[in-house]
Amino acid sequence: MSIRRVEVGQRMSQVVVHGNTAYLAGQVGEGESVKAQTRDILATVDRLLAEVGSDKTKILQAIIWLSDMSTFAEMNKVWDEWVPQGHAPARATGEAKLAAPKYKVEIIVTAAV
């Protein structure tokens, strides 16, 4: 089976497609708030999935890291507006120290293609 890599860098690819599955790298966003960063991340997820012939209705799993679990409701408000009704993926959310202090949210997605 072939492997396709999208937006390949020295350290990582933004998407790796193997068979009928797309694995997105952890996505972080711009903005001061969890709300702004989540919106930015989800727009990037939409773009990357479209690039490999998929979309948010085909997301199988999402893993979400928050720098502070007290922002869980704020992130969920944006997430709930974005996920199409009836297409919610398997999901886990946890708290973690992210790559830089400015990041408040990181989302990792696996989707069918």
VEXKE-300839 format. One record per atom (N, C-alpha, C): atom name; residue number from 1; x, y, z. Coordinates in nm, 3 decimals, decimal comma. Example, Ala and Ser with C-alpha at 12.3 -4.5 7.8 and 13.67 -1.06 7.14 Angstrom:
2
+----+-----+---------+---------+---------+
! at !   i !      px !      py !      pz !
+----+-----+---------+---------+---------+
!  N !   1 !   1,319 !  -0,569 !   0,780 !
! CA !   1 !   1,230 !  -0,450 !   0,780 !
!  C !   1 !   1,320 !  -0,330 !   0,780 !
!  N !   2 !   1,285 !  -0,225 !   0,708 !
! CA !   2 !   1,367 !  -0,106 !   0,714 !
!  C !   2 !   1,290 !   0,003 !   0,787 !
+----+-----+---------+---------+---------+
***
This chain:
113
+----+-----+---------+---------+---------+
! at !   i !      px !      py !      pz !
+----+-----+---------+---------+---------+
!  N !   1 !   0,083 !  -0,117 !   0,000 !
! CA !   1 !   0,000 !   0,000 !   0,000 !
!  C !   1 !   0,088 !   0,125 !   0,000 !
!  N !   2 !   0,049 !   0,225 !  -0,074 !
! CA !   2 !   0,130 !   0,346 !  -0,083 !
!  C !   2 !   0,108 !   0,436 !   0,038 !
!  N !   3 !   0,206 !   0,521 !   0,060 !
! CA !   3 !   0,199 !   0,622 !   0,165 !
!  C !   3 !   0,215 !   0,757 !   0,098 !
!  N !   4 !   0,123 !   0,849 !   0,127 !
! CA !   4 !   0,128 !   0,985 !   0,072 !
!  C !   4 !   0,149 !   1,082 !   0,187 !
!  N !   5 !   0,244 !   1,172 !   0,169 !
! CA !   5 !   0,273 !   1,272 !   0,273 !
!  C !   5 !   0,243 !   1,411 !   0,216 !
!  N !   6 !   0,181 !   1,494 !   0,298 !
! CA !   6 !   0,140 !   1,628 !   0,257 !
!  C !   6 !   0,207 !   1,731 !   0,348 !
!  N !   7 !   0,254 !   1,839 !   0,287 !
! CA !   7 !   0,324 !   1,945 !   0,359 !
!  C !   7 !   0,437 !   1,885 !   0,443 !
!  N !   8 !   0,530 !   1,825 !   0,371 !
! CA !   8 !   0,642 !   1,754 !   0,433 !
!  C !   8 !   0,750 !   1,852 !   0,479 !
!  N !   9 !   0,790 !   1,839 !   0,602 !
! CA !   9 !   0,900 !   1,917 !   0,655 !
!  C !   9 !   1,010 !   1,823 !   0,699 !
!  N !  10 !   1,117 !   1,877 !   0,749 !
! CA !  10 !   1,228 !   1,794 !   0,796 !
!  C !  10 !   1,186 !   1,708 !   0,916 !
!  N !  11 !   1,105 !   1,766 !   1,005 !
! CA !  11 !   1,068 !   1,698 !   1,128 !
!  C !  11 !   0,939 !   1,617 !   1,116 !
!  N !  12 !   0,844 !   1,668 !   1,037 !
! CA !  12 !   0,715 !   1,599 !   1,028 !
!  C !  12 !   0,639 !   1,642 !   0,904 !
!  N !  13 !   0,540 !   1,561 !   0,870 !
! CA !  13 !   0,445 !   1,595 !   0,765 !
!  C !  13 !   0,315 !   1,638 !   0,833 !
!  N !  14 !   0,242 !   1,729 !   0,772 !
! CA !  14 !   0,115 !   1,773 !   0,830 !
!  C !  14 !   0,007 !   1,665 !   0,817 !
!  N !  15 !   0,015 !   1,584 !   0,709 !
! CA !  15 !  -0,078 !   1,473 !   0,691 !
!  C !  15 !  -0,002 !   1,356 !   0,631 !
!  N !  16 !  -0,032 !   1,236 !   0,678 !
! CA !  16 !   0,018 !   1,114 !   0,617 !
!  C !  16 !  -0,105 !   1,029 !   0,585 !
!  N !  17 !  -0,117 !   0,989 !   0,458 !
! CA !  17 !  -0,228 !   0,905 !   0,416 !
!  C !  17 !  -0,173 !   0,766 !   0,385 !
!  N !  18 !  -0,233 !   0,667 !   0,449 !
! CA !  18 !  -0,196 !   0,527 !   0,426 !
!  C !  18 !  -0,326 !   0,452 !   0,402 !
!  N !  19 !  -0,339 !   0,392 !   0,286 !
! CA !  19 !  -0,465 !   0,326 !   0,253 !
!  C !  19 !  -0,576 !   0,429 !   0,248 !
!  N !  20 !  -0,681 !   0,403 !   0,322 !
! CA !  20 !  -0,796 !   0,495 !   0,326 !
!  C !  20 !  -0,803 !   0,574 !   0,456 !
!  N !  21 !  -0,687 !   0,595 !   0,518 !
! CA !  21 !  -0,684 !   0,667 !   0,646 !
!  C !  21 !  -0,584 !   0,782 !   0,638 !
!  N !  22 !  -0,628 !   0,899 !   0,687 !
! CA !  22 !  -0,542 !   1,017 !   0,694 !
!  C !  22 !  -0,511 !   1,046 !   0,841 !
!  N !  23 !  -0,383 !   1,064 !   0,869 !
! CA !  23 !  -0,336 !   1,096 !   1,003 !
!  C !  23 !  -0,281 !   1,239 !   1,001 !
!  N !  24 !  -0,345 !   1,328 !   1,073 !
! CA !  24 !  -0,297 !   1,466 !   1,079 !
!  C !  24 !  -0,202 !   1,484 !   1,196 !
!  N !  25 !  -0,100 !   1,564 !   1,175 !
! CA !  25 !  -0,011 !   1,602 !   1,284 !
!  C !  25 !  -0,091 !   1,686 !   1,383 !
!  N !  26 !  -0,041 !   1,699 !   1,503 !
! CA !  26 !  -0,106 !   1,786 !   1,600 !
!  C !  26 !  -0,110 !   1,928 !   1,546 !
!  N !  27 !  -0,227 !   1,988 !   1,547 !
! CA !  27 !  -0,245 !   2,123 !   1,494 !
!  C !  27 !  -0,261 !   2,222 !   1,608 !
!  N !  28 !  -0,190 !   2,332 !   1,599 !
! CA !  28 !  -0,203 !   2,442 !   1,694 !
!  C !  28 !  -0,247 !   2,565 !   1,615 !
!  N !  29 !  -0,303 !   2,661 !   1,686 !
! CA !  29 !  -0,357 !   2,778 !   1,617 !
!  C !  29 !  -0,306 !   2,909 !   1,672 !
!  N !  30 !  -0,344 !   3,013 !   1,602 !
! CA !  30 !  -0,309 !   3,150 !   1,642 !
!  C !  30 !  -0,425 !   3,212 !   1,718 !
!  N !  31 !  -0,394 !   3,312 !   1,799 !
! CA !  31 !  -0,495 !   3,384 !   1,874 !
!  C !  31 !  -0,462 !   3,383 !   2,022 !
!  N !  32 !  -0,524 !   3,475 !   2,094 !
! CA !  32 !  -0,497 !   3,490 !   2,236 !
!  C !  32 !  -0,582 !   3,397 !   2,322 !
!  N !  33 !  -0,700 !   3,362 !   2,273 !
! CA !  33 !  -0,792 !   3,283 !   2,355 !
!  C !  33 !  -0,801 !   3,138 !   2,307 !
!  N !  34 !  -0,853 !   3,052 !   2,392 !
! CA !  34 !  -0,879 !   2,913 !   2,354 !
!  C !  34 !  -0,979 !   2,911 !   2,239 !
!  N !  35 !  -1,079 !   2,996 !   2,246 !
! CA !  35 !  -1,180 !   3,005 !   2,140 !
!  C !  35 !  -1,116 !   3,038 !   2,006 !
!  N !  36 !  -1,032 !   3,140 !   2,002 !
! CA !  36 !  -0,967 !   3,180 !   1,877 !
!  C !  36 !  -0,875 !   3,071 !   1,825 !
!  N !  37 !  -0,795 !   3,012 !   1,913 !
! CA !  37 !  -0,704 !   2,906 !   1,870 !
!  C !  37 !  -0,780 !   2,785 !   1,820 !
!  N !  38 !  -0,888 !   2,747 !   1,887 !
! CA !  38 !  -0,967 !   2,632 !   1,844 !
!  C !  38 !  -1,026 !   2,657 !   1,706 !
!  N !  39 !  -1,082 !   2,774 !   1,684 !
! CA !  39 !  -1,136 !   2,809 !   1,551 !
!  C !  39 !  -1,029 !   2,800 !   1,444 !
!  N !  40 !  -0,912 !   2,853 !   1,473 !
! CA !  40 !  -0,802 !   2,851 !   1,377 !
!  C !  40 !  -0,758 !   2,708 !   1,347 !
!  N !  41 !  -0,748 !   2,627 !   1,449 !
! CA !  41 !  -0,708 !   2,487 !   1,432 !
!  C !  41 !  -0,810 !   2,414 !   1,346 !
!  N !  42 !  -0,938 !   2,431 !   1,375 !
! CA !  42 !  -1,041 !   2,359 !   1,301 !
!  C !  42 !  -1,047 !   2,403 !   1,155 !
!  N !  43 !  -1,018 !   2,528 !   1,128 !
! CA !  43 !  -1,009 !   2,574 !   0,988 !
!  C !  43 !  -0,893 !   2,504 !   0,918 !
!  N !  44 !  -0,782 !   2,487 !   0,988 !
! CA !  44 !  -0,667 !   2,415 !   0,931 !
!  C !  44 !  -0,701 !   2,268 !   0,908 !
!  N !  45 !  -0,770 !   2,207 !   1,002 !
! CA !  45 !  -0,813 !   2,068 !   0,986 !
!  C !  45 !  -0,902 !   2,055 !   0,862 !
!  N !  46 !  -0,997 !   2,147 !   0,846 !
! CA !  46 !  -1,083 !   2,146 !   0,726 !
!  C !  46 !  -0,999 !   2,152 !   0,599 !
!  N !  47 !  -0,901 !   2,242 !   0,597 !
! CA !  47 !  -0,816 !   2,260 !   0,478 !
!  C !  47 !  -0,733 !   2,136 !   0,449 !
!  N !  48 !  -0,671 !   2,079 !   0,551 !
! CA !  48 !  -0,586 !   1,962 !   0,532 !
!  C !  48 !  -0,668 !   1,840 !   0,489 !
!  N !  49 !  -0,784 !   1,821 !   0,550 !
! CA !  49 !  -0,869 !   1,709 !   0,509 !
!  C !  49 !  -0,914 !   1,724 !   0,364 !
!  N !  50 !  -0,952 !   1,844 !   0,324 !
! CA !  50 !  -0,994 !   1,868 !   0,185 !
!  C !  50 !  -0,880 !   1,836 !   0,089 !
!  N !  51 !  -0,758 !   1,870 !   0,130 !
! CA !  51 !  -0,642 !   1,846 !   0,044 !
!  C !  51 !  -0,620 !   1,697 !   0,014 !
!  N !  52 !  -0,664 !   1,611 !   0,104 !
! CA !  52 !  -0,646 !   1,467 !   0,083 !
!  C !  52 !  -0,777 !   1,397 !   0,045 !
!  N !  53 !  -0,880 !   1,476 !   0,014 !
! CA !  53 !  -1,006 !   1,418 !  -0,032 !
!  C !  53 !  -1,097 !   1,369 !   0,079 !
!  N !  54 !  -1,089 !   1,432 !   0,194 !
! CA !  54 !  -1,173 !   1,395 !   0,307 !
!  C !  54 !  -1,241 !   1,521 !   0,360 !
!  N !  55 !  -1,317 !   1,505 !   0,468 !
! CA !  55 !  -1,378 !   1,620 !   0,534 !
!  C !  55 !  -1,415 !   1,581 !   0,677 !
!  N !  56 !  -1,467 !   1,679 !   0,752 !
! CA !  56 !  -1,492 !   1,656 !   0,895 !
!  C !  56 !  -1,599 !   1,552 !   0,923 !
!  N !  57 !  -1,682 !   1,516 !   0,826 !
! CA !  57 !  -1,781 !   1,409 !   0,848 !
!  C !  57 !  -1,714 !   1,272 !   0,850 !
!  N !  58 !  -1,588 !   1,266 !   0,811 !
! CA !  58 !  -1,516 !   1,138 !   0,804 !
!  C !  58 !  -1,411 !   1,124 !   0,914 !
!  N !  59 !  -1,411 !   1,215 !   1,010 !
! CA !  59 !  -1,315 !   1,205 !   1,120 !
!  C !  59 !  -1,351 !   1,085 !   1,207 !
!  N !  60 !  -1,252 !   1,000 !   1,228 !
! CA !  60 !  -1,269 !   0,880 !   1,309 !
!  C !  60 !  -1,239 !   0,906 !   1,456 !
!  N !  61 !  -1,131 !   0,982 !   1,479 !
! CA !  61 !  -1,086 !   1,008 !   1,615 !
!  C !  61 !  -1,023 !   1,145 !   1,624 !
!  N !  62 !  -1,045 !   1,211 !   1,737 !
! CA !  62 !  -0,978 !   1,337 !   1,767 !
!  C !  62 !  -0,921 !   1,329 !   1,908 !
!  N !  63 !  -0,798 !   1,374 !   1,921 !
! CA !  63 !  -0,734 !   1,385 !   2,052 !
!  C !  63 !  -0,704 !   1,532 !   2,073 !
!  N !  64 !  -0,753 !   1,586 !   2,183 !
! CA !  64 !  -0,740 !   1,728 !   2,210 !
!  C !  64 !  -0,660 !   1,747 !   2,338 !
!  N !  65 !  -0,558 !   1,831 !   2,328 !
! CA !  65 !  -0,478 !   1,867 !   2,445 !
!  C !  65 !  -0,505 !   2,013 !   2,477 !
!  N !  66 !  -0,532 !   2,041 !   2,602 !
! CA !  66 !  -0,549 !   2,177 !   2,651 !
!  C !  66 !  -0,437 !   2,207 !   2,750 !
!  N !  67 !  -0,387 !   2,328 !   2,746 !
! CA !  67 !  -0,283 !   2,365 !   2,844 !
!  C !  67 !  -0,344 !   2,383 !   2,983 !
!  N !  68 !  -0,476 !   2,399 !   2,988 !
! CA !  68 !  -0,545 !   2,418 !   3,116 !
!  C !  68 !  -0,688 !   2,364 !   3,102 !
!  N !  69 !  -0,721 !   2,258 !   3,176 !
! CA !  69 !  -0,853 !   2,195 !   3,165 !
!  C !  69 !  -0,967 !   2,288 !   3,205 !
!  N !  70 !  -0,936 !   2,399 !   3,271 !
! CA !  70 !  -1,043 !   2,493 !   3,307 !
!  C !  70 !  -1,103 !   2,558 !   3,183 !
!  N !  71 !  -1,037 !   2,543 !   3,068 !
! CA !  71 !  -1,087 !   2,601 !   2,941 !
!  C !  71 !  -1,164 !   2,499 !   2,858 !
!  N !  72 !  -1,194 !   2,384 !   2,917 !
! CA !  72 !  -1,263 !   2,275 !   2,848 !
!  C !  72 !  -1,396 !   2,322 !   2,786 !
!  N !  73 !  -1,477 !   2,392 !   2,862 !
! CA !  73 !  -1,608 !   2,438 !   2,812 !
!  C !  73 !  -1,591 !   2,538 !   2,698 !
!  N !  74 !  -1,493 !   2,626 !   2,707 !
! CA !  74 !  -1,468 !   2,724 !   2,601 !
!  C !  74 !  -1,431 !   2,655 !   2,470 !
!  N !  75 !  -1,343 !   2,555 !   2,478 !
! CA !  75 !  -1,305 !   2,479 !   2,359 !
!  C !  75 !  -1,424 !   2,402 !   2,305 !
!  N !  76 !  -1,500 !   2,337 !   2,395 !
! CA !  76 !  -1,614 !   2,257 !   2,352 !
!  C !  76 !  -1,721 !   2,339 !   2,281 !
!  N !  77 !  -1,738 !   2,464 !   2,319 !
! CA !  77 !  -1,836 !   2,551 !   2,252 !
!  C !  77 !  -1,802 !   2,564 !   2,104 !
!  N !  78 !  -1,677 !   2,588 !   2,074 !
! CA !  78 !  -1,632 !   2,600 !   1,934 !
!  C !  78 !  -1,642 !   2,465 !   1,865 !
!  N !  79 !  -1,594 !   2,360 !   1,931 !
! CA !  79 !  -1,597 !   2,225 !   1,875 !
!  C !  79 !  -1,740 !   2,184 !   1,839 !
!  N !  80 !  -1,834 !   2,205 !   1,932 !
! CA !  80 !  -1,973 !   2,163 !   1,911 !
!  C !  80 !  -2,038 !   2,236 !   1,794 !
!  N !  81 !  -2,000 !   2,362 !   1,772 !
! CA !  81 !  -2,052 !   2,437 !   1,657 !
!  C !  81 !  -1,994 !   2,386 !   1,525 !
!  N !  82 !  -1,875 !   2,327 !   1,531 !
! CA !  82 !  -1,802 !   2,284 !   1,411 !
!  C !  82 !  -1,838 !   2,142 !   1,368 !
!  N !  83 !  -1,857 !   2,050 !   1,460 !
! CA !  83 !  -1,882 !   1,909 !   1,427 !
!  C !  83 !  -2,024 !   1,895 !   1,372 !
!  N !  84 !  -2,037 !   1,835 !   1,252 !
! CA !  84 !  -2,171 !   1,816 !   1,196 !
!  C !  84 !  -2,252 !   1,717 !   1,281 !
!  N !  85 !  -2,379 !   1,750 !   1,303 !
! CA !  85 !  -2,465 !   1,664 !   1,383 !
!  C !  85 !  -2,466 !   1,523 !   1,324 !
!  N !  86 !  -2,450 !   1,424 !   1,411 !
! CA !  86 !  -2,449 !   1,285 !   1,369 !
!  C !  86 !  -2,314 !   1,235 !   1,322 !
!  N !  87 !  -2,210 !   1,320 !   1,325 !
! CA !  87 !  -2,078 !   1,282 !   1,277 !
!  C !  87 !  -1,969 !   1,303 !   1,383 !
!  N !  88 !  -2,007 !   1,300 !   1,510 !
! CA !  88 !  -1,908 !   1,320 !   1,616 !
!  C !  88 !  -1,811 !   1,200 !   1,618 !
!  N !  89 !  -1,682 !   1,227 !   1,617 !
! CA !  89 !  -1,583 !   1,119 !   1,620 !
!  C !  89 !  -1,561 !   1,067 !   1,763 !
!  N !  90 !  -1,491 !   0,957 !   1,774 !
! CA !  90 !  -1,439 !   0,917 !   1,904 !
!  C !  90 !  -1,342 !   1,028 !   1,946 !
!  N !  91 !  -1,342 !   1,065 !   2,074 !
! CA !  91 !  -1,262 !   1,180 !   2,114 !
!  C !  91 !  -1,213 !   1,165 !   2,257 !
!  N !  92 !  -1,093 !   1,216 !   2,279 !
! CA !  92 !  -1,038 !   1,225 !   2,414 !
!  C !  92 !  -0,980 !   1,365 !   2,432 !
!  N !  93 !  -0,991 !   1,417 !   2,553 !
! CA !  93 !  -0,935 !   1,549 !   2,583 !
!  C !  93 !  -0,858 !   1,538 !   2,714 !
!  N !  94 !  -0,739 !   1,597 !   2,715 !
! CA !  94 !  -0,659 !   1,597 !   2,836 !
!  C !  94 !  -0,582 !   1,726 !   2,850 !
!  N !  95 !  -0,515 !   1,740 !   2,962 !
! CA !  95 !  -0,433 !   1,858 !   2,989 !
!  C !  95 !  -0,287 !   1,820 !   2,970 !
!  N !  96 !  -0,213 !   1,908 !   2,903 !
! CA !  96 !  -0,071 !   1,882 !   2,880 !
!  C !  96 !   0,003 !   2,014 !   2,865 !
!  N !  97 !   0,131 !   2,011 !   2,896 !
! CA !  97 !   0,216 !   2,126 !   2,868 !
!  C !  97 !   0,246 !   2,120 !   2,719 !
!  N !  98 !   0,206 !   2,222 !   2,644 !
! CA !  98 !   0,222 !   2,222 !   2,499 !
!  C !  98 !   0,358 !   2,278 !   2,460 !
!  N !  99 !   0,388 !   2,277 !   2,331 !
! CA !  99 !   0,522 !   2,307 !   2,279 !
!  C !  99 !   0,574 !   2,447 !   2,315 !
!  N ! 100 !   0,484 !   2,543 !   2,331 !
! CA ! 100 !   0,524 !   2,679 !   2,368 !
!  C ! 100 !   0,413 !   2,739 !   2,454 !
!  N ! 101 !   0,446 !   2,828 !   2,545 !
! CA ! 101 !   0,345 !   2,885 !   2,635 !
!  C ! 101 !   0,229 !   2,954 !   2,564 !
!  N ! 102 !   0,251 !   3,004 !   2,442 !
! CA ! 102 !   0,142 !   3,072 !   2,371 !
!  C ! 102 !   0,032 !   2,976 !   2,325 !
!  N ! 103 !   0,063 !   2,848 !   2,315 !
! CA ! 103 !  -0,037 !   2,751 !   2,269 !
!  C ! 103 !  -0,124 !   2,706 !   2,385 !
!  N ! 104 !  -0,256 !   2,712 !   2,361 !
! CA ! 104 !  -0,354 !   2,674 !   2,462 !
!  C ! 104 !  -0,427 !   2,545 !   2,423 !
!  N ! 105 !  -0,424 !   2,512 !   2,293 !
! CA ! 105 !  -0,497 !   2,397 !   2,240 !
!  C ! 105 !  -0,413 !   2,329 !   2,133 !
!  N ! 106 !  -0,417 !   2,197 !   2,129 !
! CA ! 106 !  -0,359 !   2,119 !   2,018 !
!  C ! 106 !  -0,458 !   2,008 !   1,987 !
!  N ! 107 !  -0,486 !   1,988 !   1,858 !
! CA ! 107 !  -0,582 !   1,886 !   1,817 !
!  C ! 107 !  -0,517 !   1,793 !   1,714 !
!  N ! 108 !  -0,532 !   1,663 !   1,738 !
! CA ! 108 !  -0,479 !   1,558 !   1,651 !
!  C ! 108 !  -0,599 !   1,483 !   1,595 !
!  N ! 109 !  -0,602 !   1,465 !   1,463 !
! CA ! 109 !  -0,718 !   1,405 !   1,397 !
!  C ! 109 !  -0,674 !   1,286 !   1,312 !
!  N ! 110 !  -0,755 !   1,181 !   1,313 !
! CA ! 110 !  -0,743 !   1,068 !   1,221 !
!  C ! 110 !  -0,876 !   1,059 !   1,147 !
!  N ! 111 !  -0,871 !   1,048 !   1,014 !
! CA ! 111 !  -0,994 !   1,049 !   0,934 !
!  C ! 111 !  -0,988 !   0,946 !   0,822 !
!  N ! 112 !  -1,105 !   0,902 !   0,782 !
! CA ! 112 !  -1,117 !   0,817 !   0,663 !
!  C ! 112 !  -1,105 !   0,905 !   0,539 !
!  N ! 113 !  -1,054 !   0,845 !   0,433 !
! CA ! 113 !  -1,040 !   0,918 !   0,305 !
!  C ! 113 !  -1,130 !   0,852 !   0,204 !
+----+-----+---------+---------+---------+
***
